[in-house]
């Protein structure tokens, strides 16, 4: 229990920040402008379920991909740390998303925005996928693996609730509150990214020193 609780809290903080439902809200509201509540509900439901299934697939199959391509876990940690650091930096600058949505693109996405870009890459981007693979390799017991899966499921349930209530939440917290929240989560994410980067670099440096 002493190991599970800190692991669960770390997983929740990182996945919730990477999923970033609060930062996705303005883009979601823009893309669903003019749609009914039932249509928005259907889009959010499909997007969160799709994101969860994709993330679960990469989380469980990531180690097999490493073995197939001969990729080391430490090398992936370094790459993932850089990716997550970039995402955290963008959030620290209060940038909602790297996706640049023009008016004609919004209309093109209107028929199936639940998959792209809402699910991929917004709710389940490369940072979340890399995070899932790394934490699955760290989960050495079945208790930790079950904890990881449960935390990811809880994050997407919360994401579903936030996006469903997005119109009300935007009015409550306002644009300033949303930017403050995003910067705070970005700072937390950058700290996690540094830990991930150092965790991958340290064993490689130790091996180099021992070999020399």
MOUR-V901428 format. One record per backbone hydrogen bond with DSSP energy under -1.0 kcal/mol. NH is the residue of the N-H (numbers start at 1). CO is the residue of the C=O. Records with the same first field share a line. If there is no record, write none. Layout:
# MOUR-V901428
NH = CO + CO
This chain:
# MOUR-V901428
5 = 1
7 = 3
8 = 4
9 = 5
10 = 6
11 = 7
12 = 8
13 = 9
14 = 10
15 = 11
16 = 12
17 = 13
18 = 14
19 = 15
20 = 16
24 = 20
25 = 21
28 = 24
29 = 25
30 = 26
31 = 27
32 = 28
33 = 30
35 = 32
40 = 36
41 = 37
42 = 38
43 = 39
44 = 40
45 = 41
46 = 42
47 = 43
48 = 44
49 = 45
50 = 46
51 = 47
52 = 48
53 = 49
54 = 50
55 = 51
56 = 52
57 = 53
58 = 54
59 = 55
60 = 56
61 = 57
62 = 58
65 = 61
66 = 62
67 = 63
68 = 64
69 = 65
70 = 66
71 = 66
76 = 72
77 = 73
78 = 74
79 = 75
80 = 76
81 = 77
82 = 78
83 = 79
84 = 80
85 = 81
86 = 82
87 = 83
88 = 84
89 = 85
90 = 86
91 = 87
92 = 88
93 = 89
94 = 91
95 = 90
106 = 102
107 = 103
108 = 104
109 = 105
116 = 112
118 = 113
120 = 115
122 = 117
123 = 118
124 = 119
129 = 125
130 = 126
131 = 127
132 = 128
133 = 129
134 = 130
135 = 131
136 = 132
137 = 133
138 = 134
139 = 135
140 = 138
145 = 141
146 = 142
147 = 143
148 = 144
149 = 145
150 = 146
151 = 147
152 = 148
153 = 149
154 = 150
155 = 151
156 = 152
157 = 153
158 = 154
159 = 155
160 = 156
161 = 157
162 = 158
163 = 159
164 = 160
165 = 161
166 = 163
169 = 165
170 = 166
171 = 167
172 = 168
173 = 169
174 = 170
177 = 173
178 = 174
179 = 175
180 = 176
181 = 177
182 = 178
183 = 179
184 = 180
185 = 181
186 = 182
187 = 183
188 = 184
189 = 185
190 = 186
191 = 187
192 = 188
193 = 189
194 = 190
195 = 191
196 = 192
197 = 193
198 = 194
199 = 195
200 = 196
201 = 197
202 = 198
205 = 201
206 = 202
207 = 203
208 = 204
209 = 205
210 = 206
211 = 207
212 = 208
